[in-house]
Amino acid sequence: MAYEYGFSTYRTGLYRSRGGIVFGVCRGLAEYFDLSVFWFRAIVLGAFILTGFFPTVLVYVLAALLMKREPGYSY
């Protein structure tokens, strides 16, 4: 997630997003690299179709287990 203060932007780290569909991995990567989540989901879907079920799901689940969850916000 990026925070803006004036004209500078800095990143707090790579996290799984709390607003993602399945574990929030694609949305977390998209936010970290400041790209559209559509492209990350399209890449994962393409890899799923081209490589088959096992390798893509294994890498996705490993990423979900290794990435920290996005910190919660206290109001």
Secondary structure, 3 states (H helix, E strand, C coil): CEEEECCEEEECCCEECCCCCCCCHHHHHHHHHCCCHHHHHHHHHHHHHHHCHHHHHHHHHHHHHHCEECCCCCC
